[in-house]
Amino acid sequence: MFRITARTVLELGAELISSDIIAFYELIKNGFDAVTRRGVEVRFDIPIPRHNYPVA
């Protein structure tokens, strides 16, 4: 497993990928193309600032 930052995605894909949707599509497609026995997990962790949490 490896981790990359959003900045890395922007730098690597700025010239090749025209939108976020295309970038995610390519990421998922590449995972399927890898043809591993264990499969591929694509997970997006999106931090939400505490002030944006709903008040219960």
Buried (B, 14 or more C-beta within 10 A) or exposed (E): EEEEEEEEBEEEBEEEBEEEEEBBEBBEEEBEEEEEEEEEEEEEEEEEEEEEEEEE
